[in-house]
Each structure stands twice: as structure tokens, then as C-alpha cells.
């Protein structure tokens, strides 16, 4: 009988641990800026790994200076940043989205779409009417599925030596 009680306690403890793990591993959406050094460092590491290392062109200190006033959006799982991008105000009606990266182990799971939808809703609440971006050819289809439209021809990004598509999302006409 004593072993049976202990076995039930172990099972209950394991169930509680699994419940805690699922809570801990739940994706959390966050807004942050460069003053949040922990998330900003993770953002640089993630963007370097996913976006820049394949092009052999890591983020430079000059680029970090340029983005120091950007607003960052991210998703963490177990306190690790797994998706991120930043924005800046292009004009009174338009947000410019840059450097969207999702950790390779979390791609194709809907996390990038979820983060983007959350941010688009936030932009709408702030009164913005449009989001613009330059999409790499590898991300072009993703943005089309999210409701972005091509607004020009594909161009060569000479700095990164990559093909880009200028795209736009009209917040006022999308829901």
C-alpha cells in the first residue's frame, strides 16, 4: 500500500512538472527596444544566424547605431527569443518593418505569422495605415500569404547581394 501511495505521488508530480513545462514553453509575444540588453543581444544573434551568416555579412556596429531607436517585436519560448523583427516610422502613416528572423528550429510552425499578426494589430491600434518592407526572395511567398502586395519590381540589394521585393500591407483595408 505504501508503494502505491508513493507511485501516485510520483505520477502527480510528473503531471505537475509536465503542466509547468508546457506553461514555461508557451510562446510569449513581447515588444522591446535596444535598452533591453538581454533581448537585444538575442535579437542580434538570431538575425545574424538566420539572415546574415548565410550571406557572410554579420550585423555591424554602424547598423546597430542606425537601429538604436527602432521598436522591436519578438516571441520568446522558455525565455529564449525565437522570432524577431524591428520597425521604425517611415512617415506619419507608415511603419517600415526590417530584419524579420525566425529560428530555423521554429520555422514552418506558424510562429512568424502569429508574431506578425500581433504586431499588425498593434500598428492598427497606434493609427498607422501601412506597413512597408523589402522581402528577400526566400520570404516573398510568406509575406504574400500574410496579405502584403508587391509594389515594384524585384531589385538587387547590393549591400547584402540578395534579391529583394518591395512590398506593402494596407492596414486600413485588412482585418
C-alpha positions as CSV (number, residue, x, y, z in Angstrom):
1,X,0.0,0.0,0.0
2,X,2.8,2.4,0.9
3,X,4.4,1.9,-2.6
4,X,1.1,2.5,-4.2
5,X,0.7,5.9,-2.5
6,X,4.3,6.8,-3.4
7,X,3.7,5.8,-7.0
8,X,0.6,8.0,-7.2
9,X,2.6,10.9,-5.7
10,X,5.3,10.4,-8.4
11,X,2.7,10.4,-11.1
12,X,1.0,13.5,-9.7
13,X,4.4,15.2,-9.5
14,X,5.2,14.2,-13.1
15,X,1.8,15.6,-14.3
16,X,2.5,18.9,-12.4
17,X,6.0,19.1,-14.0
18,X,4.6,18.5,-17.5
19,X,2.0,21.2,-16.9
20,X,4.7,23.6,-15.7
21,X,6.9,22.8,-18.7
22,X,4.0,23.5,-21.1
23,X,3.4,26.8,-19.3
24,X,7.1,27.7,-19.4
25,X,7.4,26.7,-23.1
26,X,4.4,28.7,-24.2
27,X,5.3,31.3,-26.7
28,X,5.2,34.8,-25.3
29,X,4.9,37.9,-27.5
30,X,7.0,40.9,-26.5
31,X,7.8,44.5,-27.5
32,X,11.3,45.7,-26.6
33,X,13.9,48.2,-27.6
34,X,17.7,48.3,-27.6
35,X,17.8,49.3,-23.9
36,X,16.7,45.8,-23.1
37,X,20.2,44.4,-23.5
38,X,19.3,40.8,-23.0
39,X,16.6,40.6,-25.7
40,X,18.5,43.0,-28.0
41,X,21.6,40.7,-27.8
42,X,19.4,37.7,-28.5
43,X,17.9,39.6,-31.4
44,X,21.3,40.4,-32.9
45,X,22.4,36.7,-32.5
46,X,19.2,35.4,-34.1
47,X,19.3,37.8,-37.0
48,X,22.9,37.1,-37.6
49,X,22.3,33.3,-37.5
50,X,19.2,33.3,-39.7
51,X,19.6,36.3,-42.0
52,X,23.2,37.3,-42.2
53,X,25.5,34.3,-41.7
54,X,24.3,32.7,-44.9
55,X,25.4,35.9,-46.7
56,X,28.6,36.1,-44.8
57,X,27.8,39.6,-43.7
58,X,27.1,40.0,-40.0
59,X,25.4,43.0,-38.4
60,X,27.9,45.8,-37.9
61,X,28.2,48.3,-35.1
62,X,27.1,51.0,-37.6
63,X,23.9,49.1,-38.3
64,X,23.3,48.7,-34.5
65,X,23.7,52.5,-34.2
66,X,21.1,53.0,-37.0
67,X,18.6,50.8,-35.3
68,X,19.0,52.1,-31.8
69,X,15.7,53.9,-31.9
70,X,13.8,51.1,-33.6
71,X,10.9,49.3,-31.8
72,X,11.5,45.5,-31.7
73,X,8.8,42.8,-31.6
74,X,9.7,39.3,-30.6
75,X,8.5,35.9,-29.4
76,X,10.2,34.0,-26.6
77,X,9.9,30.4,-25.6
78,X,11.4,29.5,-22.2
79,X,12.9,33.0,-22.2
80,X,14.8,32.4,-25.4
81,X,14.0,34.7,-28.4
82,X,12.8,32.5,-31.3
83,X,11.4,35.2,-33.6
84,X,12.0,38.9,-34.0
85,X,11.9,42.0,-36.2
86,X,12.1,45.7,-35.8
87,X,10.2,48.7,-37.1
88,X,10.6,52.4,-37.5
89,X,8.3,55.1,-38.6
90,X,8.8,55.9,-42.2
91,X,6.2,58.7,-42.3
92,X,3.1,59.7,-40.2
93,X,1.0,56.8,-41.8
94,X,3.6,54.2,-42.5
95,X,5.7,51.7,-40.5
96,X,8.8,50.1,-42.0
97,X,9.4,46.5,-41.0
98,X,13.0,45.2,-41.1
99,X,15.1,42.1,-40.4
100,X,12.4,39.5,-39.6
101,X,14.0,36.3,-38.4
102,X,12.6,33.1,-37.0
103,X,14.9,30.5,-35.5
104,X,15.3,27.6,-38.0
105,X,14.0,25.1,-35.5
106,X,10.8,27.1,-35.1
107,X,10.1,27.8,-38.8
108,X,7.1,26.4,-40.6
109,X,5.1,26.3,-37.3
110,X,3.1,29.5,-37.6
111,X,5.1,31.4,-35.1
112,X,6.2,34.1,-37.5
113,X,2.7,34.5,-38.8
114,X,1.4,34.8,-35.2
115,X,4.1,37.4,-34.3
116,X,3.3,39.4,-37.4
117,X,-0.5,39.4,-36.9
118,X,0.0,40.6,-33.3
119,X,2.3,43.4,-34.5
120,X,-0.1,44.4,-37.3
121,X,-2.9,44.7,-34.7
122,X,-0.6,46.9,-32.6
123,X,0.2,49.1,-35.6
124,X,-3.5,49.5,-36.3
125,X,-4.2,50.5,-32.7
126,X,-1.4,53.1,-33.0
127,X,-3.2,54.6,-36.0
128,X,-0.8,53.5,-38.8
129,X,-2.3,52.8,-42.2
130,X,0.5,51.0,-44.0
131,X,3.5,48.7,-43.4
132,X,6.3,48.6,-46.0
133,X,9.3,46.3,-46.2
134,X,11.8,44.8,-48.5
135,X,11.4,41.0,-48.6
136,X,14.1,38.6,-49.7
137,X,13.1,36.2,-52.4
138,X,13.1,33.4,-49.8
139,X,10.5,35.3,-47.7
140,X,8.4,36.7,-50.6
141,X,5.8,34.0,-50.5
142,X,5.4,34.3,-46.7
143,X,4.6,38.0,-47.0
144,X,2.2,37.4,-49.8
145,X,0.3,34.9,-47.7
146,X,0.1,37.5,-44.9
147,X,-1.6,40.0,-47.2
148,X,1.3,42.1,-48.4
149,X,1.4,43.2,-52.0
150,X,4.3,43.8,-54.4
151,X,4.6,47.5,-55.1
152,X,7.5,47.4,-57.5
153,X,9.9,45.1,-59.3
154,X,12.4,42.9,-57.6
155,X,15.7,44.6,-57.0
156,X,19.2,43.6,-56.2
157,X,20.3,44.6,-52.7
158,X,23.9,45.3,-53.5
159,X,24.9,45.6,-49.8
160,X,23.7,42.1,-49.0
161,X,24.0,40.8,-52.5
162,X,20.4,39.5,-52.3
163,X,17.2,39.8,-54.4
164,X,14.6,42.0,-52.6
165,X,10.9,42.7,-53.3
166,X,9.4,46.0,-52.2
167,X,6.1,45.2,-50.5
168,X,3.3,46.9,-48.7
169,X,0.5,46.0,-46.4
170,X,-2.6,48.3,-46.1
171,X,-3.7,48.1,-42.5
172,X,-6.9,50.0,-43.1
173,X,-8.2,47.5,-45.7
174,X,-7.1,44.3,-43.9
175,X,-8.6,42.7,-40.8
